[in-house]
């Protein structure tokens, strides 16, 4: 039987369209780039990013409630930076250890929250030149009686990962660290956070 070249071509194209997702990989992610702090990353296409300020970003799914933020990205300043000598008084790992605990501090009229210990403190490296720390902490929540100030509830849990990434290769000033953490405990959000961290790039200035 004689073969029809046009039919063969159509079948081949149809098979190719089935094998490759519509839109390709680029359609599956959005990109954010910071012209101020010289980094960029990708995040899922079904996520919404809010730039509260150049140093503070929030992300959530587009289907989430408007205040249900899943991921926080912020710039952590080192107020002890010595601008005259362009030096940091502490090692980056000491800075990350101290500042990460402060992320969980909160006080209210009848409750408080604080990180009382480090559970895990490990190195992070994202080629070619991003380094930092991945941190887990034990976070304590306490509730008190409004009238007697008696402790009525005590809870502790492990929170993390929190990523502290060293910004000094692209910005050597008091803006010392890029901090990323998830605000919910579900595994899917942690997976998105880790993928976002893996996609990070520093933008070298000419």
C-alpha positions in Angstrom: 0.0 0.0 0.0 1.3 3.4 -0.9 2.0 5.6 2.2 0.7 9.2 2.4 3.5 11.5 3.5 1.1 14.2 4.7 -0.7 11.7 6.9 2.6 10.5 8.4 3.6 14.1 9.1 0.3 14.9 10.8 0.5 11.7 13.0 4.1 12.6 14.0 3.1 16.2 14.9 0.1 14.9 16.9 2.3 12.5 18.9 4.8 15.4 19.6 2.0 17.6 20.9 0.9 14.9 23.3 4.4 14.3 24.6 5.2 18.0 25.3 3.1 20.0 27.8 1.2 22.9 26.3 3.2 26.1 26.5 6.5 24.3 27.4 8.2 24.7 30.8 8.3 28.5 30.6 4.5 28.5 30.9 4.7 26.8 34.2 6.5 29.5 36.1 6.7 33.3 36.6 9.9 35.2 37.2 10.6 37.9 39.7 13.7 40.1 39.5 14.9 42.7 42.0 16.7 45.6 40.5 17.5 46.9 44.0 19.0 43.8 45.6 20.2 42.1 42.4 18.6 38.6 42.6 15.9 36.8 40.7 13.9 33.6 41.1 11.0 31.7 39.5 7.7 30.7 41.2 4.6 28.7 40.1 2.3 30.2 37.6 -0.7 29.6 39.9 0.9 31.8 42.7 0.4 35.5 43.3 3.4 37.7 44.4 2.9 40.9 46.3 5.8 43.3 46.6 5.1 45.1 49.9 8.4 46.9 49.4 11.6 46.1 47.5 12.8 44.4 50.7 9.7 42.4 51.6 7.7 40.0 49.3 4.8 37.8 50.0 3.5 34.9 48.0 0.3 32.8 48.0 -1.8 30.7 45.6 -4.1 32.7 43.4 -7.0 30.7 44.8 -6.1 31.5 48.5 -7.8 34.1 50.6 -6.2 37.5 50.2 -4.5 37.4 53.6 -3.4 33.7 53.4 0.3 34.2 52.6 2.3 31.1 52.2 5.9 32.3 51.6 7.8 35.3 52.9 11.0 36.7 51.3 12.8 39.6 53.0 16.1 41.4 53.3 17.7 41.2 56.7 19.8 44.1 57.7 23.0 44.0 59.8 22.8 47.2 61.9 26.3 46.6 63.2 27.8 46.9 59.7 30.8 49.3 59.7 30.4 51.5 56.6 33.7 53.2 57.1 35.7 50.0 56.8 33.0 48.0 54.9 33.2 45.2 57.4 30.7 43.0 59.3 31.5 42.5 63.0 30.2 39.0 63.1 30.5 35.9 60.9 27.6 35.3 58.6 26.7 32.1 60.4 26.5 33.9 63.8 24.4 36.6 62.2 22.0 34.0 60.7 21.8 32.2 64.0 20.8 35.3 66.0 18.5 36.9 63.4 16.6 33.7 62.6 15.3 33.4 66.2 13.9 36.9 66.0 11.7 36.0 63.1 9.4 34.0 65.5 9.2 36.5 68.3 5.7 37.9 68.9 4.0 39.3 72.0 0.4 40.1 72.7 -1.8 41.0 75.7 -2.4 37.4 76.6 0.0 35.3 74.5 3.6 35.2 73.3 5.7 33.3 70.9 9.5 32.8 70.7 12.2 30.5 69.4 14.0 29.0 72.3 16.6 26.8 70.5 18.1 25.7 67.2 17.3 22.3 66.1 19.2 22.2 62.8 21.7 24.6 61.2 23.2 23.4 57.9 25.0 24.8 54.9 23.3 25.8 51.7 25.0 26.2 48.4 23.3 27.2 45.1 25.7 27.2 42.2 27.5 29.2 41.1 27.9 31.6 44.0 25.0 31.6 46.5 25.8 30.3 50.0 23.9 30.4 53.3 22.2 28.4 56.0 19.1 26.3 56.2 17.7 26.5 59.7 15.1 24.7 61.9 14.1 26.1 65.3 12.0 25.0 68.2 9.2 27.6 68.6 7.3 28.0 71.9 3.8 29.5 72.1 2.3 30.5 75.5 -1.1 31.7 76.5 -2.0 33.5 79.8 -5.2 34.2 81.7 -6.2 37.8 81.2 -6.9 38.5 84.8 -4.3 36.4 86.7 -1.5 36.2 84.1 -1.4 32.5 84.9 0.0 30.3 82.2 -3.0 28.3 80.7 -1.5 26.8 77.6 2.0 25.9 76.5 2.9 24.5 73.0 6.2 23.8 71.2 6.8 22.8 67.7 9.6 22.6 65.1 9.5 25.4 62.5 11.5 25.5 59.3 13.1 25.5 57.0 14.2 29.1 57.2 16.8 30.0 54.5 19.4 32.8 55.3 21.4 33.5 52.1 24.5 35.7 52.0 24.0 38.8 49.8 27.5 40.1 50.1 28.7 38.8 46.7 26.3 41.3 45.0 25.6 43.9 47.8 28.3 44.5 50.4 26.5 46.8 52.8 24.1 46.6 55.8 21.6 44.6 53.6 23.3 41.4 54.5 20.9 38.4 54.0 18.1 37.3 51.8 15.6 35.4 54.1 13.0 33.0 52.8 10.5 31.1 55.0 7.1 29.5 54.6 4.2 30.7 56.7 2.2 27.5 56.6 3.1 24.0 57.6 1.8 22.0 54.7 4.4 19.9 52.7 3.3 21.4 49.3 4.2 24.9 50.4 7.6 23.7 51.6 8.1 22.0 48.2 7.4 25.3 46.4 9.7 27.2 48.8 12.6 24.7 48.1 12.0 25.0 44.3 12.0 28.8 44.6 15.3 28.7 46.6 16.9 26.4 44.0 15.9 28.7 41.2 17.6 31.8 42.8 20.3 33.7 40.9 22.4 36.6 41.8 22.6 39.3 39.2 26.2 40.5 38.8 26.6 44.2 38.1 28.9 45.3 35.2 
